[in-house]
Amino acid sequence: MQIGTAFLFDRATRQMTGLSSSAARLQAEIATGKRIQTPSDDPVSAGRVARLERLDADDSRYLDNLKLATSILGQSDRALESVETQLQRASELAIAAANETLNDSNRAAIAAELRAIVDDLFRLANSTDLRGAPLFGGSAGAAFTRAADGTIQFVGTGEASPIPIGESATVLVNDNGQRVFGNIPAGAGTTDVFAIVSGLAAALEPGGSPDPATRQATVQASIAGIAAASSQIVTARASVGARSARLEIESERLTRARSENEIERGSLEGVNIEAAITELQKTMVTLQAAQASFARLTQLSVFDYIR
Amino acid sequence: MSDLLSIGASGVRAYQTALSITGQNIANAGTAGYVRRDVRLEELAPGAGRYVLQLNRNINGGVLANGVDRAADAFRDAAVRAGTAELGRTSAGIVWLDRIERTLDGADIGAAMTRFFNAGEGIAADPTGNAPRASFIDAADGVATAFRTAAEGLSATAADLEATARLAVTELNGLAAALAAANAGLSRVKLGTNEHAQLLDERDRALDGLSNLAAIHVTTDDAGIATVRFDDQAGPVLVEGPRARTVAVDFNSSGMLALTLDPAGTPQALAPRGGGLAGLADSSLRLADLRANLAAMTDAFRDGVNAVQAGGIDLDGQPGAPLFGGGPGELVLNPIGLRQIAAARPWSVSAAPGNTGGATLAASSAGSPLGATRITVTGGTLTAIDPVTNSVIGTAGFTPGVPTTLAGLAITVSGMPQNGDSFTIAATGSGSRDNGNLANLQALRRSGGFESAANEMVSVNASALRARRDVAEAQTAIVDGARAARDAISGVNLDSEAIELMRFQQAYQASSRIIQVSREIFQSLIEAV
């Protein structure tokens, strides 16, 4: 078969261009570490990679939310622990106050300490979280306010919002102050921890309760009230602890999911470096051989022999 | 004697012609569309003389260069043209699919929307913080930019496609005119002449060019005059003899290409099966679909996000302002402040102090409720009370977890309320830390499926591109094979021509020698007398 001279040159150009572009492609794969440079290189894998990237972005966001939620729950736990300690001390003071042998000044000292405990409880109940929001508030406003007469009241409105930690999973990090510190059954109605301790302090203060029997009744009622409040705080703390534990499990799950995603992504779009380098070497050798043989081939011409 | 002289002279003349044809071949070795020519040498047979006075004289004739043979093969030419048309369609498609891929991949709408929705979850974690709100606005700007980049990229692609199609049609008309001119020439020149071969080269160059643009069916008559139809022998005629019809191209409002044959005479819609024009038509259709899809997605996203915003309350206690603006198919971030992102639900429910049950209520508007409503629970009944006048607005039974409409509110009770528990449902004011409205954003994300749709747009195009590339590879091999087969006949090989050159040169020298010998014989005769 005869081969036209122009065709010979054209075909050699096309073949060498093809080899050069294969080499450039392999070089890009090796340099980026990615087998898929554009989605059309492997449409199915590219689609899966896009989905994995989305999952990874979601997981990363939810991990951030989990960290924040864990920190806030930790703050809640510490605040409630302090409340427990304060109530423990209040309970001891109440039991001491029940002793009828105390004199007025002993009782006044106890009352002063109880007042300090109320101040501490008020401060703890009004703690703010990392975000500057009340730890035990509702969805708006402050948690507790103190009136001029010293009474402490829950003023939060609405319910605090849970933090999303998954596509349809949320965790509540702010407990409602009303339910933590208030809603303690007392007779027909309810009372709160501040009223119990303040009431006890008031009864023990000089002139607070002149009738020893009435005072004793108040003290006994307070001991029961403080016990109920303590038990409510312990329950609230246990709930916080349970949520923290859940977050820890969720966080481990997300971290594991992320690394699994990473591995899958690598297997989908990652380039096998050894194979790619070998392939590149092969392509370069072929290209060099093609160039050399083309040069030799085109050097020969019958015209050289016409004298 | 004179016979020997005339034989020598005829050889010199014939081989001069042969040498000039070989020279022509060598000079045109690199000319595109040049078909190798061979000299047609004929013996001048003894017999009837060529002139009246030589009638019945016995002549030893010599040789005559009687014409030029063109080394062409109509079947191989047709195979190359058919392959070129197929490849032309595929390659023209690849160009635009590749542009679309680069545009969509570069804009990466899916990832921008993922960032946006995740930034929403960031606000949900810290509803009053400025940092997550700033990230949200940035992410919203990112989405607007991604949509704009994609829309502008596709629009630029469509404009380029239109310009390319117009150029291609101009080229088609030019080639058809050139072919008609070649046909006209072919009807005038004598067969077997150099001019005839040149015109046939012209004709084939025009046919090759046409087949790159559209699938054509070619028939030729004895003189080589070509009749060209689109597609097959029953297709509409483009060129017949010296007459060429013109093709016009037009684009409708969505950018779809339409070809019309003979717009000035009897217009006829044209949809060639192969060639670059068919590829352009395919691509224009795909591009128009894609742009329509993108515009629909843009509208759905903008309206969805704005509806979520409008359904919530911002940090100033106002209903959320639209986050995005722009006309149909456009997405423009409105200049809204950080506090104007509506994270909170419009109604906040507060449980009264002293509630003994652990139930919670959720409320949404279902009419025109009061600014605040007190709800008390008795048995399985909710009673709505105006907290200002303490008058009962209405009562309704309820099932936990199922919304009940009461006092213009849809109220959902979760958990077990106790008798006497009461709740206040109030319009959300400023500074709320509620994040309930952002759950609606996530609901929009799930129900809208925007990210999947955006990724699918990329995937569908990528699959089409991939398939076309594979097809193009196979078609390129076919065309290369067809070209090689044609070239084996028509191509100029310099080595062969060098050998021909030597052959004809020797023949020329030998013919000159015959003349010399004839002269010497004549001389010796003269001297003998």
Contacts between the chains, C-beta under 8 A, distances in Angstrom:
chain1	res1	chain2	res2	distance
A	1	B	488	4.7
A	2	B	488	5.4
A	2	B	489	7.9
A	2	B	491	6.9
A	2	B	493	5.2
A	2	B	496	6.4
A	3	B	484	7.7
A	3	B	487	6.8
A	3	B	488	7.0
A	3	B	491	6.8
A	3	B	493	6.3
A	4	B	29	7.8
A	4	B	36	7.8
A	4	B	487	4.4
A	4	B	488	7.9
A	4	B	490	7.3
A	4	B	491	1.9
A	4	B	492	5.6
A	4	B	493	5.7
A	5	B	29	5.1
A	5	B	30	7.8
A	5	B	491	7.3
A	5	B	492	6.1
A	5	B	493	5.6
A	5	B	494	4.6
A	5	B	495	8.0
A	6	B	29	6.0
A	6	B	30	5.2
A	6	B	31	8.0
A	6	B	32	7.9
A	6	B	491	6.6
A	6	B	492	7.0
A	7	B	483	7.1
A	7	B	484	7.0
A	7	B	487	4.3
A	7	B	491	5.2
A	11	B	480	7.5
A	11	B	484	7.7
A	14	B	480	7.8
A	38	B	101	5.8
A	38	B	102	7.4
A	38	B	105	6.1
A	38	B	462	7.4
A	39	B	101	6.3
A	39	B	105	6.1
A	39	B	458	5.3
A	39	B	459	6.6
A	39	B	461	7.7
A	39	B	462	3.6
A	40	B	97	7.7
A	40	B	98	7.7
A	40	B	101	5.7
A	40	B	461	7.7
A	40	B	462	4.1
A	40	B	463	7.7
A	40	B	465	4.0
A	40	B	466	4.7
A	40	B	469	7.1
A	41	B	466	7.7
A	42	B	466	7.8
A	43	B	459	5.5
A	43	B	462	4.0
A	43	B	463	4.2
A	43	B	466	5.4
A	44	B	459	8.0
A	44	B	463	8.0
A	46	B	458	7.5
A	46	B	459	6.8
A	46	B	462	6.1
A	47	B	455	6.2
A	47	B	456	7.7
A	47	B	458	7.8
A	47	B	459	4.3
A	47	B	462	8.0
A	50	B	110	6.0
A	50	B	111	7.8
A	50	B	455	4.4
A	50	B	458	7.2
A	50	B	459	7.8
A	51	B	452	8.0
A	51	B	455	7.0
A	53	B	111	6.6
A	53	B	114	7.6
A	54	B	110	6.9
A	54	B	111	7.5
A	54	B	114	4.9
A	54	B	451	5.8
A	54	B	455	7.9
A	57	B	111	7.5
A	57	B	114	4.8
A	57	B	115	6.7
A	57	B	118	5.7
A	58	B	114	7.2
A	58	B	118	6.3
A	60	B	118	7.8
A	61	B	118	3.9
A	61	B	121	5.2
A	61	B	122	6.4
A	62	B	121	7.1
A	64	B	122	7.1
A	64	B	125	7.4
A	65	B	121	6.4
A	65	B	122	7.4
A	65	B	124	7.6
A	65	B	125	4.3
A	68	B	125	5.2
A	68	B	126	6.8
A	69	B	125	7.2
A	131	B	126	4.7
A	131	B	128	6.9
A	131	B	129	5.6
A	132	B	128	7.4
A	132	B	129	7.8
A	133	B	128	6.5
A	133	B	433	5.3
A	137	B	433	7.5
A	138	B	348	7.7
A	138	B	350	6.3
A	139	B	344	7.2
A	139	B	348	5.3
A	139	B	428	7.8
A	139	B	432	5.4
A	139	B	433	5.0
A	139	B	434	4.2
A	140	B	348	6.6
A	140	B	428	7.3
A	140	B	429	6.3
A	140	B	431	6.1
A	140	B	432	4.7
A	140	B	433	6.5
A	140	B	434	7.5
A	141	B	431	7.8
A	154	B	353	6.4
A	156	B	350	7.6
A	157	B	348	6.0
A	157	B	350	4.6
A	157	B	424	7.7
A	157	B	426	6.7
A	158	B	348	3.2
A	158	B	349	6.3
A	158	B	350	5.6
A	158	B	426	7.9
A	158	B	428	7.4
A	158	B	432	7.0
A	158	B	434	6.2
A	159	B	348	7.5
A	159	B	349	6.5
A	159	B	350	7.5
A	159	B	351	7.6
A	159	B	360	6.3
A	160	B	433	6.6
A	161	B	124	7.3
A	161	B	127	6.5
A	161	B	433	6.4
A	161	B	434	5.1
A	161	B	435	4.1
A	161	B	436	6.3
A	163	B	124	6.5
A	163	B	125	4.7
A	163	B	435	7.9
A	164	B	121	5.1
A	164	B	124	4.9
A	164	B	125	7.0
A	164	B	435	7.9
A	164	B	438	7.7
A	164	B	439	7.6
A	164	B	442	7.2
A	167	B	442	7.4
A	167	B	446	7.7
A	176	B	351	7.5
A	178	B	351	6.8
A	178	B	353	5.6
A	179	B	351	7.9
A	182	B	353	5.7
A	182	B	354	7.8
A	183	B	353	7.0
A	183	B	354	6.5
A	183	B	355	7.1
A	183	B	356	7.6
A	185	B	356	7.9
A	189	B	354	5.9
A	190	B	353	6.9
A	190	B	354	4.3
A	190	B	356	7.7
A	192	B	353	7.9
A	301	B	494	6.2
A	301	B	495	6.6
A	301	B	498	7.1
A	302	B	494	7.4
A	302	B	495	4.6
A	302	B	498	3.6
A	302	B	499	6.1
A	303	B	494	6.9
A	303	B	498	5.1
A	306	B	498	6.3
A	306	B	501	7.2
A	306	B	502	6.4
